Amino acid sequence: MIEARAYPAITPAENRSPIRSVGIGLAVGLSVVVVAALCFAGKAQPLRGAIPIAALLVALALYFIKPVLYIQYSLWVWFLAPLARRIVDWQFGYADPNLVLLAPFLVSGIAGLTLVLPGRRKTPVYPQYSCSAARLFCTDLLSV
């Protein structure tokens, strides 16, 4: 008979710190309160600036506390930012330089912190690869 060895019971580490959850809850709560207050007060221009800042605040909290939720949040922001812009435009009137559409770019830009912050990436980043990728990108832009 073939003897099969079982691995010892693997228990996932509990990562449910109440302090971490409070950080995410505080960021989300503060963002919702500020955006709702500006919306109900009828302040259109500050609201157009507060929405990307609120999205950025929530994204930073998620990026540092629960990175998997940050990725999901980033996708949702890309999906819902045009809707938020249309709702703001419908409620307060159309404005051409609308900052609401900056929210997905700001939220996605946080992922670049992985290249800068130590300990956030698993493999080293080699500068020659980054330079060659930038060179290819710029060459493609100039050739158009």
C-alpha atoms as a printed R data frame, in Angstrom:
    type eleno elety resid chain resno       x      y       z
1   ATOM     1    CA   MET     A     1   0.000  0.000   0.000
2   ATOM     2    CA   ILE     A     2   1.017  3.580  -0.618
3   ATOM     3    CA   GLU     A     3   1.297  5.623   2.459
4   ATOM     4    CA   ALA     A     4   0.152  9.235   2.146
5   ATOM     5    CA   ARG     A     5   1.438 11.777   4.567
6   ATOM     6    CA   ALA     A     6  -0.852 14.556   5.546
7   ATOM     7    CA   TYR     A     7   0.383 18.017   6.222
8   ATOM     8    CA   PRO     A     8  -0.171 19.303   9.714
9   ATOM     9    CA   ALA     A     9  -3.263 21.368  10.126
10  ATOM    10    CA   ILE     A    10  -2.687 24.779   8.641
11  ATOM    11    CA   THR     A    11  -4.600 27.536  10.289
12  ATOM    12    CA   PRO     A    12  -4.719 30.923   8.611
13  ATOM    13    CA   ALA     A    13  -3.440 33.779  10.663
14  ATOM    14    CA   GLU     A    14  -6.168 35.951  12.045
15  ATOM    15    CA   ASN     A    15  -5.815 39.414  10.557
16  ATOM    16    CA   ARG     A    16  -8.902 40.897  12.159
17  ATOM    17    CA   SER     A    17  -7.487 43.633  14.258
18  ATOM    18    CA   PRO     A    18 -10.228 45.950  15.487
19  ATOM    19    CA   ILE     A    19  -7.853 48.898  15.167
20  ATOM    20    CA   ARG     A    20  -7.396 48.211  11.464
21  ATOM    21    CA   SER     A    21 -11.135 47.948  10.890
22  ATOM    22    CA   VAL     A    22 -11.609 51.237  12.720
23  ATOM    23    CA   GLY     A    23  -9.170 52.901  10.316
24  ATOM    24    CA   ILE     A    24 -11.145 51.792   7.284
25  ATOM    25    CA   GLY     A    25 -14.442 52.652   8.944
26  ATOM    26    CA   LEU     A    26 -13.160 56.085   9.923
27  ATOM    27    CA   ALA     A    27 -11.977 56.827   6.375
28  ATOM    28    CA   VAL     A    28 -15.258 55.685   4.831
29  ATOM    29    CA   GLY     A    29 -17.399 57.440   7.432
30  ATOM    30    CA   LEU     A    30 -15.522 60.728   7.167
31  ATOM    31    CA   SER     A    31 -15.716 60.617   3.376
32  ATOM    32    CA   VAL     A    32 -19.444 59.918   3.345
33  ATOM    33    CA   VAL     A    33 -20.180 62.653   5.891
34  ATOM    34    CA   VAL     A    34 -18.166 65.304   4.044
35  ATOM    35    CA   VAL     A    35 -19.594 64.451   0.608
36  ATOM    36    CA   ALA     A    36 -23.171 64.251   1.941
37  ATOM    37    CA   ALA     A    37 -22.815 67.550   3.827
38  ATOM    38    CA   LEU     A    38 -21.540 69.324   0.717
39  ATOM    39    CA   CYS     A    39 -24.289 67.779  -1.394
40  ATOM    40    CA   PHE     A    40 -27.083 68.810   0.967
41  ATOM    41    CA   ALA     A    41 -25.567 72.268   1.461
42  ATOM    42    CA   GLY     A    42 -25.682 72.841  -2.298
43  ATOM    43    CA   LYS     A    43 -21.970 73.584  -2.641
44  ATOM    44    CA   ALA     A    44 -21.224 72.326  -6.154
45  ATOM    45    CA   GLN     A    45 -17.591 73.319  -6.632
46  ATOM    46    CA   PRO     A    46 -16.318 72.018  -3.275
47  ATOM    47    CA   LEU     A    47 -18.316 68.828  -3.854
48  ATOM    48    CA   ARG     A    48 -16.589 68.294  -7.213
49  ATOM    49    CA   GLY     A    49 -13.247 68.497  -5.408
50  ATOM    50    CA   ALA     A    50 -14.280 66.510  -2.347
51  ATOM    51    CA   ILE     A    51 -15.356 63.399  -4.237
52  ATOM    52    CA   PRO     A    52 -11.847 62.567  -5.598
53  ATOM    53    CA   ILE     A    53 -10.246 63.424  -2.252
54  ATOM    54    CA   ALA     A    54 -12.706 61.177  -0.419
55  ATOM    55    CA   ALA     A    55 -12.058 58.355  -2.893
56  ATOM    56    CA   LEU     A    56  -8.316 58.821  -2.414
57  ATOM    57    CA   LEU     A    57  -8.644 58.738   1.382
58  ATOM    58    CA   VAL     A    58 -10.625 55.485   1.326
59  ATOM    59    CA   ALA     A    59  -8.204 53.977  -1.212
60  ATOM    60    CA   LEU     A    60  -5.180 54.810   0.945
61  ATOM    61    CA   ALA     A    61  -6.813 53.215   3.978
62  ATOM    62    CA   LEU     A    62  -7.650 50.081   2.006
63  ATOM    63    CA   TYR     A    63  -4.230 49.908   0.335
64  ATOM    64    CA   PHE     A    64  -2.364 49.845   3.624
65  ATOM    65    CA   ILE     A    65  -4.843 47.776   5.655
66  ATOM    66    CA   LYS     A    66  -6.520 45.338   3.228
67  ATOM    67    CA   PRO     A    67  -4.848 45.351  -0.214
68  ATOM    68    CA   VAL     A    68  -7.289 42.864  -1.761
69  ATOM    69    CA   LEU     A    69 -10.191 45.161  -0.931
70  ATOM    70    CA   TYR     A    70  -8.185 48.051  -2.426
71  ATOM    71    CA   ILE     A    71  -8.128 46.288  -5.792
72  ATOM    72    CA   GLN     A    72 -11.868 45.682  -5.683
73  ATOM    73    CA   TYR     A    73 -12.478 49.266  -4.599
74  ATOM    74    CA   SER     A    74 -10.322 50.555  -7.432
75  ATOM    75    CA   LEU     A    75 -12.395 48.678  -9.994
76  ATOM    76    CA   TRP     A    76 -15.624 49.973  -8.474
77  ATOM    77    CA   VAL     A    77 -14.352 53.554  -8.549
78  ATOM    78    CA   TRP     A    78 -13.589 53.190 -12.259
79  ATOM    79    CA   PHE     A    79 -17.120 51.913 -12.756
80  ATOM    80    CA   LEU     A    80 -18.986 54.424 -10.583
81  ATOM    81    CA   ALA     A    81 -17.066 57.706 -11.096
82  ATOM    82    CA   PRO     A    82 -18.881 58.579 -14.350
83  ATOM    83    CA   LEU     A    83 -22.206 57.958 -12.603
84  ATOM    84    CA   ALA     A    84 -21.190 60.229  -9.716
85  ATOM    85    CA   ARG     A    85 -20.179 62.927 -12.189
86  ATOM    86    CA   ARG     A    86 -23.500 62.711 -13.989
87  ATOM    87    CA   ILE     A    87 -25.421 62.895 -10.717
88  ATOM    88    CA   VAL     A    88 -23.440 65.969  -9.633
89  ATOM    89    CA   ASP     A    89 -23.947 67.588 -13.048
90  ATOM    90    CA   TRP     A    90 -27.653 66.797 -12.981
91  ATOM    91    CA   GLN     A    91 -28.074 68.194  -9.490
92  ATOM    92    CA   PHE     A    92 -25.893 71.309  -9.759
93  ATOM    93    CA   GLY     A    93 -25.424 71.964 -13.464
94  ATOM    94    CA   TYR     A    94 -22.808 71.022 -16.019
95  ATOM    95    CA   ALA     A    95 -19.208 72.105 -15.490
96  ATOM    96    CA   ASP     A    96 -16.596 71.230 -18.084
97  ATOM    97    CA   PRO     A    97 -13.440 70.827 -15.973
98  ATOM    98    CA   ASN     A    98 -15.049 68.330 -13.613
99  ATOM    99    CA   LEU     A    99 -12.716 66.948 -10.953
100 ATOM   100    CA   VAL     A   100 -14.951 63.964 -10.201
101 ATOM   101    CA   LEU     A   101 -13.427 62.115 -13.145
102 ATOM   102    CA   LEU     A   102  -9.989 62.369 -11.512
103 ATOM   103    CA   ALA     A   103 -11.036 59.917  -8.791
104 ATOM   104    CA   PRO     A   104 -10.267 56.680 -10.712
105 ATOM   105    CA   PHE     A   105  -6.843 57.950 -11.751
106 ATOM   106    CA   LEU     A   106  -5.946 59.019  -8.221
107 ATOM   107    CA   VAL     A   107  -7.158 55.728  -6.751
108 ATOM   108    CA   SER     A   108  -5.294 53.645  -9.336
109 ATOM   109    CA   GLY     A   109  -2.166 55.742  -8.921
110 ATOM   110    CA   ILE     A   110  -1.833 54.517  -5.353
111 ATOM   111    CA   ALA     A   111  -0.786 51.142  -6.754
112 ATOM   112    CA   GLY     A   112   2.451 52.836  -7.835
113 ATOM   113    CA   LEU     A   113   3.398 53.017  -4.157
114 ATOM   114    CA   THR     A   114   4.216 49.327  -4.436
115 ATOM   115    CA   LEU     A   115   7.295 50.246  -6.477
116 ATOM   116    CA   VAL     A   116   8.427 52.949  -4.072
117 ATOM   117    CA   LEU     A   117   7.729 51.649  -0.568
118 ATOM   118    CA   PRO     A   118  10.065 48.985   0.801
119 ATOM   119    CA   GLY     A   119   8.444 45.752   1.858
120 ATOM   120    CA   ARG     A   120   5.368 46.136  -0.355
121 ATOM   121    CA   ARG     A   121   6.681 44.007  -3.227
122 ATOM   122    CA   LYS     A   122   7.823 40.410  -3.326
123 ATOM   123    CA   THR     A   123  10.459 40.677  -6.054
124 ATOM   124    CA   PRO     A   124  13.069 43.371  -6.612
125 ATOM   125    CA   VAL     A   125  12.499 45.969  -9.308
126 ATOM   126    CA   TYR     A   126  15.384 46.212 -11.699
127 ATOM   127    CA   PRO     A   127  16.005 49.768 -12.950
128 ATOM   128    CA   GLN     A   128  17.123 48.625 -16.390
129 ATOM   129    CA   TYR     A   129  13.721 47.005 -17.005
130 ATOM   130    CA   SER     A   130  11.881 50.114 -15.895
131 ATOM   131    CA   CYS     A   131  14.068 52.320 -18.095
132 ATOM   132    CA   SER     A   132  13.645 50.071 -21.116
133 ATOM   133    CA   ALA     A   133   9.873 49.948 -20.621
134 ATOM   134    CA   ALA     A   134   9.750 53.750 -20.378
135 ATOM   135    CA   ARG     A   135  11.924 54.043 -23.471
136 ATOM   136    CA   LEU     A   136   9.640 51.733 -25.463
137 ATOM   137    CA   PHE     A   137   6.601 53.662 -24.300
138 ATOM   138    CA   CYS     A   138   8.107 57.037 -25.256
139 ATOM   139    CA   THR     A   139   9.307 55.674 -28.606
140 ATOM   140    CA   ASP     A   140   5.792 54.525 -29.391
141 ATOM   141    CA   LEU     A   141   4.395 57.921 -28.462
142 ATOM   142    CA   LEU     A   142   6.891 59.778 -30.641
143 ATOM   143    CA   SER     A   143   6.410 57.523 -33.626
144 ATOM   144    CA   VAL     A   144   2.696 58.350 -33.887
